[in-house]
Amino acid sequence: MSINATIIRSNLSLLPAFGLGLGVAVSVGLARFAYALLLPAMRESLNWNYVAAGSLNTANALGYVVGAVSAYFLLRKIRPSQLFITGLLLTIVAVLATGLRSDLLWLTSTRLLAGIGAVWVFACGGALVAARYHAHQTLRRVATGLFFAGAGIGIAASGLVVNPIIAMFGNPAWPSAWLALGVVAAIASVWPILEVSHSVS
């Protein structure tokens, strides 16, 4: 049976999976990949050495660990949909906050928070997709692929946002790039937040 026939027969749409995938676009593409694009500008503007630059990556990775461990306990008390929304909001705040100050402790903290939020979005979003399409194996596989494909959308969006700003205004404009990324993240989060707000998972 074709995918289109399965969709018609099951009366399900793949649009919710795509919408939830925008959460991955925010948490992986805009919050994580964008740092690789902005790192050269930040290093030059802030006179960082390799240790300072690497510490932000370490903080982000630590955030993933903290996010994974905390999710294990939090999901015993709240629904995946609630933690998904919380993770998205935390990621948006972290991305915006990265453009507000330039001291290393502040930036390390924002990268840590971005990592925590990203794990909550990634893990809970995948669970929500699996729950929505649990009765339709073929659609579940396609929906899962659409969800994770959101990472590619976020990576592409990061390049479209960051590169023109740095090219036009130079390396000192890195805070503006982070703020722009935060705005894009907030806009991209509207659909997935509305999607999970109607979820009973």
Disulfide bonds with the S-S distance in Angstrom:
none
